[in-house]
Amino acid sequence: MTNTKDSASPIDAVDEELIDTLIAISVVAKRLAAKLRQSTENQSESEEPKNE
């Protein structure tokens, strides 16, 4: 059984790195979405007075 546990350790390290990478991608995606939302709101606000 210890042999299985020893061979599972490198997989766990790779999984941990993959988890960290996916979390980083998620954080960046959230920031980009917030910037896009803010940009869209700013464009909408700047277009409203022009239409009046």
Secondary structure, DSSP 8 states (H G I E B T S, - for coil): -HHHHHHHHHHHHHHHHHHHHHHHHHHHHHHHHHHHHHHHHHHHHHHHHHH-
